[in-house]
């Protein structure tokens, strides 16, 4: 049976607003998600057994059933038992370039790649929306990671509406290697401190969602206005993460002091990114940051914003 290699891009949040509480215990969110070309590669091949086995070139990545890529394969086996019985188990090799605990959806995009890859390997012929439906069972970011590009995400992040691509922009990412922020902690802390600002009822929730769909950042993206996009970046979770993690606040401050379109923390952290207009500028910003913050625990990447999600590797 044919084996497949897939490119699994990371994502950043250009916008993250916490609107209120949901009956399922999650938060109602309004976000703009963006794929970047910093990506992992996922290799899938049949292994002639009935087992799902995960391998990764980064020893910090768990390879047991807690790994989202493993969970994606297990879900496919459970949903399509006859096909799984016919084709058997799979080896999943993860070649890791996306940093861990970074708010860049590294685990989610790996899971998305496994769903797309097994659909091809097992000749299931699923539609994109069918794959996204399965993806939502694994995690809130996984449906977006399947399609990628630029999208409005509402609900807990799984309801998606595509936006025009902003693949003309570049980003510089910075993250402390030893620093990871717990996403559940960030949302729980936000709820404790700011629940009074939440939409009080379903009508108010719906109204705020509606306003977001026609908001200023959406308009700036539609007009391909890089300067405007940079000035409208927003992340509610900065309000709880930055005070608790002074290293992230310091990194953000250093980025904001440079000549960029805009700076923000991605998701619940710990990555901070700056948007710029060209690859040359991205490299200059990276070098200046490295000079200003020589901490060996701090890593920087330059990347382009991209219009695609999971792709076959060429």
N, C-alpha and C positions, 0 to 999 in steps of 0.2 A: 504493500500500500504506500502511496505517495506520502512523503514527509513535507512539512511546511515550515518556513521561517517567516515571521511577521515582525514588523516594526511597530512598537507600542509607545506613542509619544506621551510625554508628561503634559500636565495642564497647570495654568495659573488662573487665579480669579482676578478679573479686572474690576469686579464689583461684588460685594457680599453684604446684603442687608437682612437682618433678622426681623421678620415681620410679627411673628407671634408663636403661640403654642399650637400643636396639632393634637387631635384626639389620640393618635398612636404614640404620643410621648416624644416624638421628634419636634424639631422646630420648623415652622413655615418660613421658607427662605425666598429671597429674590436675588439671583446671581447672574453675572455674565462670566461664562467660562471660556477659556481660550487655550487651544493646543499650542505647544511649542515643539521645535524640532530636536530638543534634548529627548532622547528616546532609549528604551530598552529593546533588545531583540529576543524574541521568544522562538525557540525551535521545538517543533512537535513531531514525534515519530511513534509509530506503533511499536510496542515492545514484546509482543508475542505472549504476554501474560494477561491476567485479568486485573492488574494493578495500575494505579495512577502513581507515577513517581516523579518528584520534582527535584531538579538539580539547579544550583545557582553558583556562579563564580564569585559571589560575595558571601563569605561565611556568616555574616550577620543576618542574612535573610533566612527565615525559617523555611524548612522544606517539608514540614508535616502538614496535617490537615488544616492548620490555622492559616496557611498561605492562601491568599485569595485565588491564585491560579489553580491550586489544587481544588479549592471549593468550586471553581467554575467547571472543571472537568468532572467532578463528582455530580454536580447538578445536571450536566449534559447526560451522564450515564444514567441518572435517575429518571430524567425526562424521556429518554429514548432507549429503554432497556434492551429492546430487540436489536437495535443498531449497535449498541455497546457490546452485546453478546456476540454479534457477528464479527465486529472488528477488534474487540479486545482492548486491553489497557494501552496506556500512552505514557511516554517519557516526555516531560516538559523541562527544557533547559532554558534558564533565564540568564541572559547576558546583561548585567546590571550597569546602567550608566546614570539612571535617575537616583539621586540620593534618597536615603530612607528617612522617615519621620520628618519630612520636609514640607508637607502641605502641597505636594506636586502630583498626587494621585498615582504614585508609582505602583502600589499594589493593585489599585483599581484598573489601571491600563493593562497590566499583565493579565488580569482576569478577563478583560475585554478581548485581548488577543487570543486567549485560549478558546473563548466562545466562537470567535470568527474562524479560527483555525480548525476546530473540530467540526464546525458546520461544513467546511470544505473537505476535510479528511473523510468524514462519514457520509459525504454527498447528501446532506439533509435538504439543501435548497431552501433554507429559511430566509424570510425577508428581513430587511434591516430592523423593522419595527418588532418582529418576532424575537430577534436576537436581543434587542433592547429590553423587551419584556422580561426575558430570562435574566438579563444583566441587572435589572432592578431588584431581583431577589438576592443578589450578592452584596450590593452596596449602592449608596446614593450616587456616587461619581461614575459608576461603571457604564450606565447607559450613554452618558456623554462621551466617555472614552472610546466607545465603539465608533461613533460618527466623527467626533472631534470638530475642528474648525472653531467658529465663534458662535456662541448660542446663549440665549436667555434660558436660565434654569429656575423653575419654581417648584412648589411642593417641598419635598425634602431634598430637591435637586434632580429628581428623575423626570420631571415634566419639561420637555425641551422645545424651544422654538429657534430655528436657525437665524443667524444674522449675517450680513455681508462680511466677507473675510477682511481681516486687518493684517494680512500676511506681508504688508509693506513695512511693518515695524519690527524692531529687534528688541531684545531684552538682555540685561545683565542680571544674573542671579547670584545671591550670596547666601551662604549657610554655614553655621558652625557645625563641624563634623560631629562633635560630641553632644549636640543639643537637639532634642526632639520635644515637641509640645504635644501633649495628649489632646486629641480632638474632643473626646467626651468631657475632659476637664474644662476646656475653653468654653464650650457651649453651656455647661452646667454653671460655671462661674458667671457667664454673661446673664443667664437666667436669674441667678441670685441677685445680681446688682441692678439689672435693667428691666426686670419683668414689668414694671410700671409703664414702660413705653410700648408694650406689646398691643397689637390690635385686640380690642376687648371681645369681639364677636365675629361670626362668619362673614357678615356684611362688610365690616371694617377690613377684614382680611382681603376679601375680594376687591374692595376699592383700592387698597394699597398695591395689590398685584397689578391691577389695571393701569394705575398711574405709572408704575415701573415700566410697563411694556411700551409706553410712549415717552419715557423719560429722556433727559438731556444726554446721557451717555449713549443711549441707543441711537439718538439723532446724530451724535458726533461720529459714531461707527458707520452709520449709513452714508454720511458725507465724507468718509475717509479723512477726517480731520485729526491728524496725529496729536497736535498741540492740545486740542480740546479733549481728546481721549485721555491724555496724560493728566490734565488738570482735574478730571472728574473721577479718577480712580477712588474707590471707597471700600473699606472693609470694617464692619462693626466690631469684629473680633480683636482688632488692634486695641480697643478700649480696655480689654482685660489682659491680653497677652503682653503688650509692651510694658505696663507697670510691673508685671511679675517676672519678666525676663529682660533685665537691663542690657544684656549683650545684643538682643535683637533690636532694642530701641536705639542703641549706639550705632549699630550697622545701618539702620534706617536713616538716622541723622547724617551719617557720613555720605550715604547715597544722595540724600536730599540736598547736600551742600554742593553737589556737582551739577554740571550743565546737562540736565536730562529733561524729558517731557513730563515725567511724573514718577513717583516712587510709592510702593506699597508692599505690605506683607501679603503673602499668598495664603489663602485659606486660614487654618489655625496656626500657621507658621510651621517650622521656624525659618523658612525661606523669605528673604526680602528681594524684590526685583525693581529695577529701574527700566523704564521704556525709553528707547532712543530711535533715531531715524535711519541709521545705517550700521552696517557691520563694522566699518572703520571706527565710527563713534563708540560702538559697543566695546571694541577692543581698547580704545583710549580710556574709557570709563573704568574698565576692568583693571587696567594698569595703574590708574590713579588710586583706585580703591586699595589695591594690593600695597601700594607705597604708603597710603595713609593708615592702613590697618594690617601691619605685618604679622598678626597672630597666625601661627602655623595651623591652628585648629579651624581657621576660616578658609572656606573654599569658594571660588568664583567660577561662573560659567557664562559664556556668551551664547545666545541662541536666537533663532528667528521665530517669530510667530507664524504658525502654519495653518493651512486651511483643511488639513486632513486628520482623520483619526487613524484607526488600525489599517495598515497597508501590508501587502505582501512584500517581503524583502527581495530586491533584485539581485 
